[in-house]
Amino acid sequence: MEALVSVAIAIVAGGAALNNRLHNRINNVHDRISGLDRRIDAIELSVAQDYVSKADLSTMVQRMEDHMVRIENKLDQIVLRN
C-alpha cells in the first residue's frame, strides 16, 4: 500500500514537472513571437515614414524634369545671344 502511494505521488510530481516545463516552453515561444511582431511593426512604421509612394515620386520627378527643361531653355537662350 505504501509503495502505491509513493508511486502515485511520484507520477503526480512527474506530471506536474512535465506540465511546468511544457508551459515554460510555450511561454518562451510566445514571448519570442511577440518580440518578432513588435520588430515587424517597427519596420512597417519605418517604411511608412521613410519612403514615398510611386505616385508621389512620379510627381516629384516630373516637377524636376520640368524645372530642368526650363533651365535648359534659359541656357540655350543665353548661348544664342552671345
Steps between C-alpha positions, in 0.01 A plus 500: 500500500776744591675419173187588300470834680867573428455407133186714473677797657796451267270484196314816606828682569644387167185611318512838675867544410433405138202736486711781648781448244250490214331815626835681527596398144165620365543833681853531361377441144214744554742767627726448198205530261381814678850645468505423128158663460631815669806503273289455187267779615801728548628418152157566347484835677850590386418413138180703516687801639818488292385407151271673251229348286544449127245769423681756718836404351363529148366848578833610645697362206267672253542833681878453498498423125285804429736717699804358318334569162443863599866530606613345170283745306647795688854374439422457129372859484817628672722307257304624197532867612880479518 
